[in-house]
Amino acid sequence: MPADASGQLSLFGGSAAMPEPGKPHLPDPDATYETIQDEDGLARLAGTLAKANLISFDVETTSKDAMRADLVGLGVCWEAGQAAYIPVGHAPEMAGDGQLPWETVKAALQPVFADSSIPKLAHNGKYDLTVCLRHGLDVTGDIYDTMVMAWLLDPGSRSLGLKAQAWHELGWRMTELSDLIGSGRKQIAMDAIPVDLAAPYCCADTDATIRLFDILAARLREAGMWDLYMTIEEPLLPVLTDMEMTGILLDTDFLQEMSVRLTQRLGELTQELFRLVGHEFNLRSTQQLSKVLFEELGFPSRGMKKTSSGNYSTAVSNLEKLAERSDQLSATQRQVLEIIFEQRQLEKLRSTYVDALPALVNPDTGRVHTSFNQTGAITGRMSSSNPNLQNIPIRTDLGREIRRAFIAPPGWSLISADYSQVELRVLAHVANEQGLIEAFLADQDIHKATAARLFGVPIEQVNRHQRGVAKTINFATVYGSSAFGISNRTELTPAEAQVFLDQYFETYPAIRTYIAETIQQASEQGYVETLLGRKRFFPDLKNKRLPHNQRQALERAAINAPIQGTAADIMKLAMIRLHERLKEDGYRTRMLLQVHDELVLETPADEVKRAAALVREVMESAYTLKVPLKVDVEVGPNWYNMESV
């Protein structure tokens, strides 16, 4: 991750020439930083830490990937201005006065790190915790994360890294890691840095972290979000750490076979396109494709965007505009567009997932270990990377088939547990809309129930088209969409969409009231909040001169934030409680993935029924709304072939 996002930079290689390192800048000249290089010093440090009220810790490693990183050193701080660095993995020629074997360090510090009465503290703590656990150092008790704390206070910030936070909150101009190890091709690994340079750098990080904690904790209490942090975000950190370390098995043979199929299909599409055009050309050249479409095939160019080269753009958004003019296109032109759309979809699937996923398998574990970003979304939802599970396509058969590659070990099964329409259930609760509440209490198909009201027909007579319109409007309301937005998602004209939207609000009047009150709150207070107190801030809405289109976009976000944020909070509560129950009750079943409103677990054959029942029970009881939470649970050998239980 980049330093301004997480505070832990990429640390690859060690063969390049060492950069000209500057002495790390120490923001507090009165601080006392010690380097521990013998067992007597280690014993004294362990005794000091055992009496501490709080310990800040930070690892120095050889990689940004916590599951592959080698440990170079451990930094600890027990009070502002008092810190120590313990080198354990520097190259021998960089060790100076020496370093200690990690096993010796671990034995001395384990009682302290395992003491749950001493809170621990880190910035981007999931990384540090993972590295410590992988190297056998158990860390228990409360683990506070100043990066997550800063994010709660400003969820839209892009400056959550330790150096940025230290500058913003403490006025400290800290040494960047790139100043220490270089960058680009000249970058070296941390183990190639002399101990006398690494020590003050790491100590300053732990010192800054412990000082930030006092400031951010006070600010969270002042903002009324300390309980939210302690109830959800703080206990979530070890849950995500366990999930990441567990990882999931991947069927690489299946992906290889799928890659062959996609390559074959792409070849067929290319030949068919060349046949329709009348000659071959370089499909990867946007300029050649533009000339083929707009000059040779005569596609209508009015209103089409141009690139800096002067050619008409062949971006998906531009081609979709052409597709919307199907009545102006010939049969050949329509066929050409269909081929291009399919090509791009298949190529994206192949390059982003089918061919990329096998490279992410950890050679030591044989599993893929996605990284869950606790601060990944302004709404409170989590994101993931390497791979990005949130973007695995599920709207097409071929896209969903990628899930087939995520498998259970022999003798085990995967469990998928998906919240059913959780955001609409939250909407029914926060708006206190009796029509929606009654439908959910009766366990009706909510989209059919809405369609029956909109079209004035019995629910059993609702047809597929009517349900589709109702579904679009239900979800459009959650996201604050206008009639124009609805028309873009349906075959309705803006005028027709407005009629249905007006009728929707007449059917569910409390939702109209919720929207109006939420916009008013956001404009007057500058924020909205979830049922559990998570806040999203909208200071710009107080600006009376804000352009209309910008105001509308912010108002839509304000309408959605309490709903999507509450749904995210509910999912996190469920994950925390499920993690606890699985451990307390001695299950071997383990959580692996979290994607949108879905959890994926793996379970041994003898636990399938009990585990599936437990997952449903915990998720459905995670939070009490005016309507019941409902979870769809499926079990199967992989993430694609599953059956309801």
C-alpha distance (Angstrom), angle and dihedral (degrees) to the residues before:
residue distance angle dihedral
M1 . . .
P2 3.79 . .
A3 3.76 115.9 .
D4 3.79 94.3 -114.5
A5 3.81 90.3 57.2
S6 3.74 103.3 44.3
G7 3.78 113.2 -4.1
Q8 3.83 92.0 -119.3
L9 3.80 115.2 98.4
S10 3.75 131.8 -161.8
L11 3.79 110.6 -84.2
F12 3.76 108.6 -171.0
G13 3.73 132.0 158.7
G14 3.74 130.3 -5.4
S15 3.77 104.6 -149.5
A16 3.80 97.8 92.1
A17 3.79 120.7 95.7
M18 3.77 112.6 -85.2
P19 3.82 113.0 -102.1
E20 3.78 122.4 -123.0
P21 3.81 96.7 -90.9
G22 3.77 121.2 -153.0
K23 3.78 120.7 -142.0
P24 3.84 106.4 -94.0
H25 3.79 110.3 -101.2
L26 3.81 112.2 -117.1
P27 3.82 108.2 -150.6
D28 3.83 92.7 -164.2
P29 3.83 110.5 50.5
D30 3.80 90.3 -170.8
A31 3.82 93.8 58.1
T32 3.80 118.9 113.8
Y33 3.80 112.8 -139.7
E34 3.81 119.5 179.4
T35 3.79 131.4 -165.9
I36 3.81 112.7 -143.2
Q37 3.80 109.9 -146.5
D38 3.82 104.9 149.8
E39 3.79 137.3 47.2
D40 3.81 94.8 -109.7
G41 3.79 90.2 57.6
L42 3.79 90.0 45.7
A43 3.80 91.6 52.9
R44 3.81 91.4 50.1
L45 3.80 90.6 49.1
A46 3.81 92.5 49.6
G47 3.81 89.3 52.2
T48 3.80 91.8 50.0
L49 3.82 92.7 48.5
A50 3.81 91.8 49.0
K51 3.82 88.6 63.4
A52 3.81 95.1 44.9
N53 3.78 124.2 116.4
L54 3.80 91.8 -150.4
I55 3.81 134.8 7.8
S56 3.80 124.7 -153.1
F57 3.80 113.9 -160.2
D58 3.80 136.7 -175.1
V59 3.79 133.1 178.9
E60 3.79 127.8 -143.6
T61 3.80 111.9 -150.2
T62 3.79 146.5 165.7
S63 3.82 99.1 -112.3
K64 3.80 143.4 34.0
D65 3.82 87.5 -132.5
A66 3.80 104.3 88.6
M67 3.81 90.9 -160.2
R68 3.82 92.6 58.0
A69 3.80 102.8 30.0
D70 3.80 121.7 119.0
L71 3.79 115.3 -140.8
V72 3.81 114.7 -112.9
G73 3.78 101.6 169.3
L74 3.80 145.6 -18.5
G75 3.78 124.9 -133.5
V76 3.82 125.2 -162.5
C77 3.80 134.3 -177.3
W78 3.80 125.0 -171.2
E79 3.79 100.9 178.7
A80 3.80 136.6 4.4
G81 3.79 109.5 -68.2
Q82 3.83 94.6 10.6
A83 3.81 115.9 98.5
A84 3.79 142.0 138.3
Y85 3.80 137.1 -157.5
I86 3.79 123.8 -149.0
P87 3.82 113.8 -161.6
V88 3.81 113.4 -152.4
G89 3.79 108.1 152.2
H90 3.81 110.6 31.9
A91 3.79 118.2 130.1
P92 3.84 107.7 -89.7
E93 3.80 92.4 -113.6
M94 3.83 89.4 54.5
A95 3.82 96.5 49.1
G96 3.82 96.6 87.3
D97 3.80 106.2 -174.0
G98 3.78 90.1 12.6
Q99 3.76 140.1 -94.1
L100 3.77 137.4 -117.3
P101 3.82 129.3 -108.0
W102 3.80 109.6 -103.4
E103 3.81 91.2 -126.9
T104 3.80 89.6 59.7
V105 3.80 92.3 47.9
K106 3.78 92.1 46.4
A107 3.81 93.2 51.2
A108 3.82 91.3 50.7
L109 3.80 97.1 46.0
Q110 3.80 101.2 35.0
P111 3.85 94.6 87.9
V112 3.81 89.9 54.4
F113 3.81 97.0 44.9
A114 3.81 90.5 45.1
D115 3.81 92.1 50.3
S116 3.81 102.9 105.6
S117 3.81 91.3 -165.6
I118 3.82 90.1 69.4
P119 3.83 111.1 71.4
K120 3.80 116.2 -137.8
L121 3.78 126.8 -144.8
A122 3.81 136.2 -162.5
H123 3.79 141.2 155.6
N124 3.82 109.7 -117.7
G125 3.78 83.7 3.9
K126 3.80 97.3 -177.5
Y127 3.79 89.8 70.9
D128 3.81 94.3 49.4
L129 3.80 92.5 42.9
T130 3.81 92.5 50.8
V131 3.80 93.1 50.0
C132 3.81 91.6 48.0
L133 3.81 93.2 48.5
R134 3.80 92.2 46.7
H135 3.79 88.8 54.1
G136 3.78 93.3 49.5
L137 3.82 101.0 -101.0
D138 3.80 108.3 132.2
V139 3.81 113.8 -147.3
T140 3.80 116.5 -164.7
G141 3.78 138.2 168.6
D142 3.79 127.1 43.7
I143 3.80 112.4 -16.4
Y144 3.79 111.6 -164.7
D145 3.81 119.7 -159.7
T146 3.80 116.0 -156.4
M147 3.81 91.5 -165.0
V148 3.81 91.1 59.1
M149 3.81 90.4 44.0
A150 3.81 91.0 53.2
W151 3.81 90.4 47.4
L152 3.81 92.5 53.3
L153 3.80 89.2 54.9
D154 3.81 92.7 47.1
P155 3.81 110.1 14.7
G156 3.80 92.5 175.2
S157 3.80 94.5 55.5
R158 3.78 121.1 120.8
S159 3.80 91.9 -168.9
L160 3.78 101.9 74.8
G161 3.81 96.1 126.1
L162 3.78 119.0 114.8
K163 3.80 95.3 -111.9
A164 3.81 92.3 50.8
Q165 3.79 92.7 45.8
A166 3.82 92.1 47.7
W167 3.79 90.2 52.6
H168 3.81 93.3 45.1
E169 3.80 98.1 44.3
L170 3.81 104.8 24.9
G171 3.79 103.1 25.2
W172 3.82 88.3 -123.1
R173 3.80 118.8 152.0
M174 3.80 98.4 -154.5
T175 3.78 130.5 -168.0
E176 3.80 112.3 -96.7
L177 3.79 116.2 -131.9
S178 3.80 90.3 -123.7
D179 3.82 87.6 61.7
L180 3.78 87.2 59.0
I181 3.80 103.5 41.1
G182 3.79 102.5 20.7
S183 3.78 126.3 -127.4
G184 3.77 141.4 -104.4
R185 3.77 117.4 9.6
K186 3.81 91.6 -14.6
Q187 3.79 92.9 56.1
I188 3.80 115.1 120.8
A189 3.79 132.5 -166.1
M190 3.78 123.0 -95.7
D191 3.79 91.2 -113.5
A192 3.82 87.7 65.7
I193 3.82 91.6 59.3
P194 3.82 118.0 96.7
V195 3.79 113.8 -106.8
D196 3.79 92.0 -124.0
L197 3.82 89.1 61.9
A198 3.81 98.0 39.5
A199 3.80 93.9 49.4
P200 3.83 100.2 62.1
Y201 3.81 90.2 40.0
C202 3.82 93.4 54.8
C203 3.80 94.0 39.8
A204 3.81 90.9 53.3
D205 3.81 89.2 52.6
T206 3.80 92.8 53.6
D207 3.80 91.3 43.1
A208 3.81 92.2 51.7
T209 3.79 90.4 47.7
I210 3.79 95.1 53.8
R211 3.81 90.8 48.3
L212 3.80 92.2 47.6
F213 3.78 90.1 52.9
D214 3.80 94.2 64.3
I215 3.80 92.0 48.7
L216 3.80 96.7 44.9
A217 3.80 94.9 42.9
A218 3.81 90.6 53.2
R219 3.78 90.7 47.9
L220 3.80 92.3 49.7
R221 3.78 90.2 52.4
E222 3.79 90.5 48.5
A223 3.81 90.4 50.6
G224 3.82 91.7 48.8
M225 3.82 93.3 -116.3
W226 3.81 103.0 108.1
D227 3.81 91.9 95.5
L228 3.81 89.4 49.4
Y229 3.80 90.2 52.1
M230 3.80 94.0 47.7
T231 3.82 94.1 42.8
I232 3.79 99.0 45.6
E233 3.78 120.2 3.6
E234 3.81 100.8 40.1
P235 3.84 97.3 49.6
L236 3.83 90.4 41.3
L237 3.82 93.3 67.3
P238 3.84 97.4 74.7
V239 3.82 89.7 42.1
L240 3.81 91.9 57.3
T241 3.79 90.5 42.8
D242 3.80 91.3 55.9
M243 3.81 91.5 46.9
E244 3.79 93.0 50.1
M245 3.79 93.0 46.9
T246 3.81 91.8 48.9
G247 3.80 94.8 51.5
I248 3.80 124.6 174.9
L249 3.80 134.1 -90.5
L250 3.78 119.1 -108.6
D251 3.80 127.4 -152.9
T252 3.80 98.5 -138.1
D253 3.82 92.8 174.8
F254 3.80 89.6 60.0
L255 3.80 91.4 49.1
Q256 3.79 91.0 50.0
E257 3.82 90.1 52.0
M258 3.80 90.1 46.6
S259 3.81 90.2 50.5
V260 3.79 89.8 54.7
R261 3.81 90.4 50.7
L262 3.79 92.5 48.8
T263 3.80 92.3 47.2
Q264 3.80 90.6 50.7
R265 3.80 92.2 48.7
L266 3.81 91.7 47.2
G267 3.79 89.1 52.8
E268 3.81 91.0 51.7
L269 3.80 91.4 49.3
T270 3.80 91.5 49.0
Q271 3.80 92.6 52.4
E272 3.81 91.1 47.1
L273 3.80 90.2 50.6
F274 3.81 92.0 49.4
R275 3.82 88.8 50.2
L276 3.80 92.1 52.9
V277 3.82 92.8 45.6
G278 3.80 93.3 44.2
H279 3.80 98.1 -126.7
E280 3.79 143.5 39.9
F281 3.81 123.1 -95.2
N282 3.79 139.0 165.4
L283 3.79 105.6 -79.5
R284 3.79 90.8 -166.7
S285 3.80 91.4 59.5
T286 3.81 108.3 89.5
Q287 3.80 89.7 -166.2
Q288 3.82 93.1 55.4
L289 3.81 91.5 45.1
S290 3.80 90.5 49.5
K291 3.81 91.8 52.6
V292 3.80 91.2 47.4
L293 3.80 92.8 51.5
F294 3.78 103.0 38.9
E295 3.82 102.8 27.3
E296 3.80 106.6 29.0
L297 3.82 101.1 29.5
G298 3.80 95.3 32.6
F299 3.80 100.2 -130.9
P300 3.83 111.6 -179.2
S301 3.81 108.3 -94.3
R302 3.78 101.5 -172.9
G303 3.80 110.2 123.5
M304 3.80 92.9 6.1
K305 3.80 117.9 136.7
K306 3.79 120.9 -118.0
T307 3.79 129.1 -144.2
S308 3.80 126.3 -129.6
S309 3.83 88.3 -93.7
G310 3.80 90.0 62.8
N311 3.80 94.9 -111.1
Y312 3.79 123.6 122.2
S313 3.78 111.5 -96.6
T314 3.79 118.7 -104.5
A315 3.80 93.3 -164.1
V316 3.80 115.4 137.1
S317 3.81 92.2 -109.1
N318 3.81 90.8 55.5
L319 3.80 93.9 46.0
E320 3.81 90.3 48.4
K321 3.80 88.2 57.5
L322 3.80 87.5 55.7
A323 3.80 90.8 49.9
E324 3.82 89.6 54.0
R325 3.82 87.6 60.9
S326 3.80 92.4 60.0
D327 3.81 91.2 139.4
Q328 3.82 88.1 62.4
L329 3.80 94.0 49.4
S330 3.77 130.7 86.7
A331 3.79 121.7 -125.4
T332 3.83 89.3 -103.5
Q333 3.81 92.4 50.7
R334 3.79 92.1 50.0
Q335 3.79 90.4 49.0
V336 3.81 91.6 49.8
L337 3.79 91.0 52.8
E338 3.81 91.9 48.7
I339 3.81 90.0 52.7
I340 3.81 93.2 48.6
F341 3.81 92.1 48.7
E342 3.80 91.5 49.7
Q343 3.80 91.8 45.8
R344 3.78 92.6 52.9
Q345 3.78 93.0 46.1
L346 3.81 92.6 50.2
E347 3.79 93.7 43.9
K348 3.80 91.0 51.5
L349 3.80 91.3 49.2
R350 3.79 91.6 48.8
S351 3.80 98.3 45.4
T352 3.81 99.4 36.6
Y353 3.80 100.0 41.4
V354 3.81 119.5 -2.1
D355 3.81 96.4 52.3
A356 3.82 97.1 25.5
L357 3.81 101.7 50.1
P358 3.85 97.5 67.5
A359 3.82 89.8 56.6
L360 3.81 88.8 59.4
V361 3.81 94.2 60.5
N362 3.79 108.9 116.9
P363 3.83 107.7 -124.7
D364 3.80 91.9 -146.0
T365 3.81 97.5 51.1
G366 3.81 102.5 23.0
R367 3.81 88.3 -132.6
V368 3.78 139.6 104.9
H369 3.80 112.4 -112.7
T370 3.77 109.1 -162.7
S371 3.79 117.0 -162.4
F372 3.82 116.0 -123.7
N373 3.78 113.7 -149.8
Q374 3.79 109.9 -148.5
T375 3.81 90.3 -169.8
G376 3.78 93.8 42.6
A377 3.80 102.1 116.7
I378 3.77 135.7 36.1
T379 3.83 90.5 -134.0
G380 3.81 94.7 59.9
R381 3.79 95.8 -101.5
M382 3.79 118.8 128.5
S383 3.77 126.6 -118.3
S384 3.79 129.4 -156.9
S385 3.78 136.9 -149.9
N386 3.80 139.4 -168.6
P387 2.97 84.6 55.5
N388 3.79 110.1 16.9
L389 3.80 98.3 -142.9
Q390 3.79 93.6 -177.9
N391 3.81 90.8 68.8
I392 3.80 99.9 48.6
P393 3.82 99.8 124.3
I394 3.80 116.0 -117.5
R395 3.81 102.0 166.7
T396 3.80 94.2 82.7
D397 3.79 129.4 53.9
L398 3.79 91.6 -123.9
G399 3.78 92.5 48.3
R400 3.79 92.3 50.1
E401 3.79 89.4 49.0
I402 3.82 89.0 69.9
R403 3.80 86.4 72.2
R404 3.80 86.5 65.9
A405 3.81 87.4 74.9
F406 3.82 92.7 63.7
I407 3.80 103.6 83.4
A408 3.79 144.2 174.2
P409 3.83 121.8 -117.6
P410 3.82 117.9 -102.6
G411 3.80 109.8 -71.5
W412 3.80 91.7 19.1
S413 3.82 135.4 91.2
L414 3.77 136.0 -152.9
I415 3.79 120.8 -118.7
S416 3.79 119.9 -153.5
A417 3.82 116.5 -164.9
D418 3.80 116.1 -176.0
Y419 3.80 127.0 -176.7
S420 3.81 108.8 -125.5
Q421 3.82 112.9 -128.7
V422 3.78 91.6 -32.3
E423 3.80 95.0 166.2
L424 3.81 92.5 53.7
R425 3.80 89.0 49.1
V426 3.80 89.5 51.8
L427 3.83 89.1 48.0
A428 3.82 90.7 52.6
H429 3.81 88.8 51.8
V430 3.82 100.8 44.7
A431 3.82 92.9 42.9
N432 3.82 92.1 41.1
E433 3.81 86.5 -138.6
Q434 3.81 105.5 176.6
G435 3.81 94.7 -161.7
L436 3.80 92.0 58.6
I437 3.80 92.3 39.1
E438 3.81 92.2 54.0
A439 3.81 91.7 48.3
F440 3.81 92.6 50.9
L441 3.81 92.5 45.0
A442 3.81 88.4 53.1
D443 3.83 89.0 49.3
Q444 3.80 90.4 -124.5
D445 3.79 125.2 162.9
I446 3.81 94.4 -93.5
H447 3.80 94.5 -149.5
K448 3.80 91.7 50.5
A449 3.79 89.8 46.9
T450 3.80 90.6 52.5
A451 3.82 91.9 45.1
A452 3.80 90.9 51.5
R453 3.80 89.2 55.8
L454 3.81 94.9 43.1
F455 3.81 96.2 46.9
G456 3.80 96.7 32.9
V457 3.80 95.5 -124.9
P458 3.82 132.6 125.5
I459 3.79 111.3 -88.6
E460 3.80 91.8 -117.0
Q461 3.82 90.0 58.0
V462 3.81 96.3 53.2
N463 3.80 109.3 122.6
R464 3.78 128.9 -147.7
H465 3.81 94.6 -98.0
Q466 3.79 93.1 50.3
R467 3.80 92.0 48.5
G468 3.81 89.8 49.0
V469 3.81 92.3 53.9
A470 3.81 91.0 47.3
K471 3.81 91.7 48.4
T472 3.79 91.7 51.9
I473 3.80 92.5 49.6
N474 3.82 92.9 45.0
F475 3.78 92.0 55.5
A476 3.80 94.3 36.2
T477 3.79 87.6 59.5
V478 3.79 91.2 54.0
Y479 3.80 88.7 55.3
G480 3.80 95.3 42.1
S481 3.80 93.7 -115.8
S482 3.80 122.7 173.7
A483 3.80 128.9 -135.0
F484 3.81 87.7 -93.6
G485 3.81 90.4 54.9
I486 3.80 91.0 49.4
S487 3.81 92.1 49.7
N488 3.81 89.0 54.7
R489 3.81 89.7 57.0
T490 3.80 96.6 44.6
E491 3.77 140.7 35.1
L492 3.80 89.2 -102.2
T493 3.80 121.5 114.1
P494 3.83 115.8 -123.9
A495 3.82 88.9 -104.1
E496 3.81 92.2 51.3
A497 3.80 90.7 45.6
Q498 3.80 90.2 51.9
V499 3.81 90.5 53.5
F500 3.81 91.0 52.6
L501 3.82 91.7 44.4
D502 3.81 91.3 52.1
Q503 3.78 89.6 47.9
Y504 3.82 89.9 48.1
F505 3.80 91.4 56.2
E506 3.79 90.6 46.7
T507 3.81 87.7 52.5
Y508 3.80 93.5 45.4
P509 3.84 104.2 26.9
A510 3.80 94.5 165.9
I511 3.81 89.4 64.6
R512 3.81 90.4 57.7
T513 3.81 88.1 51.4
Y514 3.82 91.6 48.5
I515 3.81 91.1 52.0
A516 3.80 93.2 48.8
E517 3.82 93.6 46.4
T518 3.79 92.9 46.2
I519 3.80 92.8 51.8
Q520 3.81 89.5 47.6
Q521 3.81 91.8 50.5
A522 3.79 92.5 48.0
S523 3.81 91.1 49.1
E524 3.80 96.3 45.9
Q525 3.82 101.9 35.3
G526 3.78 98.6 28.2
Y527 3.82 93.6 -127.9
V528 3.81 145.7 57.4
E529 3.79 126.9 -152.0
T530 3.78 143.2 -152.1
L531 3.78 125.5 -117.2
L532 3.81 88.8 -95.0
G533 3.81 94.6 49.3
R534 3.83 103.1 -97.5
K535 3.79 107.6 150.9
R536 3.76 130.8 -149.1
F537 3.76 114.5 -166.7
F538 3.81 127.2 -137.8
P539 3.82 105.8 177.3
D540 3.81 92.2 157.1
L541 3.81 91.1 65.6
K542 3.80 87.8 71.3
N543 3.79 88.3 63.6
K544 3.81 107.2 98.9
R545 3.81 90.8 -162.6
L546 3.81 95.5 55.8
P547 3.85 109.7 133.4
H548 3.80 112.5 -103.2
N549 3.82 97.2 -117.4
Q550 3.82 91.6 49.7
R551 3.80 90.9 47.9
Q552 3.82 91.1 51.1
A553 3.81 91.8 50.5
L554 3.81 91.8 50.4
E555 3.80 91.7 46.1
R556 3.81 90.3 52.7
A557 3.81 89.3 51.4
A558 3.81 90.4 48.3
I559 3.81 91.5 52.2
N560 3.79 91.1 51.5
A561 3.82 100.3 40.1
P562 3.84 99.1 77.4
I563 3.82 90.5 45.9
Q564 3.79 101.1 44.9
G565 3.80 91.0 35.9
T566 3.81 92.5 53.0
A567 3.82 90.2 48.2
A568 3.81 88.3 52.3
D569 3.80 91.0 48.8
I570 3.81 90.9 50.7
M571 3.80 91.6 51.3
K572 3.80 91.6 49.7
L573 3.82 91.8 49.3
A574 3.80 89.0 51.0
M575 3.80 91.7 50.3
I576 3.80 92.8 50.1
R577 3.80 94.0 48.4
L578 3.80 94.2 42.7
H579 3.81 90.4 50.4
E580 3.83 89.2 52.1
R581 3.81 94.6 46.6
L582 3.79 94.0 48.6
K583 3.81 90.3 53.1
E584 3.81 97.0 40.6
D585 3.81 93.8 48.7
G586 3.80 94.5 46.2
Y587 3.81 98.6 -115.0
R588 3.77 121.1 164.0
T589 3.81 87.2 -154.4
R590 3.82 111.0 112.7
M591 3.78 136.3 -165.0
L592 3.78 112.4 -119.4
L593 3.80 112.2 167.5
Q594 3.79 142.1 17.7
V595 3.81 117.2 -161.8
H596 3.81 120.9 171.6
D597 3.84 104.0 -57.1
E598 3.81 94.9 -13.2
L599 3.78 135.4 94.1
V600 3.81 123.2 -162.0
L601 3.82 121.5 -158.9
E602 3.79 136.0 172.2
T603 3.78 119.9 -134.0
P604 3.82 135.7 -178.3
A605 3.80 117.0 -114.7
D606 3.80 94.3 -105.2
E607 3.83 92.3 55.3
V608 3.81 101.3 43.8
K609 3.81 98.6 103.0
R610 3.80 96.1 39.1
A611 3.79 93.3 44.1
A612 3.82 93.6 47.8
A613 3.81 90.0 50.9
L614 3.80 91.6 47.5
V615 3.80 92.9 49.7
R616 3.81 91.5 51.5
E617 3.81 92.4 46.0
V618 3.81 94.9 49.6
M619 3.80 96.0 43.3
E620 3.80 94.7 46.3
S621 3.82 91.9 48.9
A622 3.81 96.7 42.8
Y623 3.81 92.4 105.7
T624 3.79 134.7 2.4
L625 3.80 116.9 -121.6
K626 3.79 130.5 169.2
V627 3.80 85.6 -101.3
P628 3.81 126.7 46.6
L629 3.79 121.0 -97.4
K630 3.79 110.1 -124.9
V631 3.79 127.1 -158.2
D632 3.81 127.1 -164.8
V633 3.81 109.2 -147.4
E634 3.81 124.4 -163.6
V635 3.80 133.2 175.9
G636 3.79 130.6 -159.6
P637 3.81 147.7 135.1
N638 3.81 90.6 -93.3
W639 3.80 140.0 12.3
Y640 3.82 92.4 -93.6
N641 3.80 106.9 42.5
M642 3.79 101.4 59.0
E643 3.79 137.3 144.3
S644 3.78 129.1 -153.8
V645 3.80 118.4 -104.8
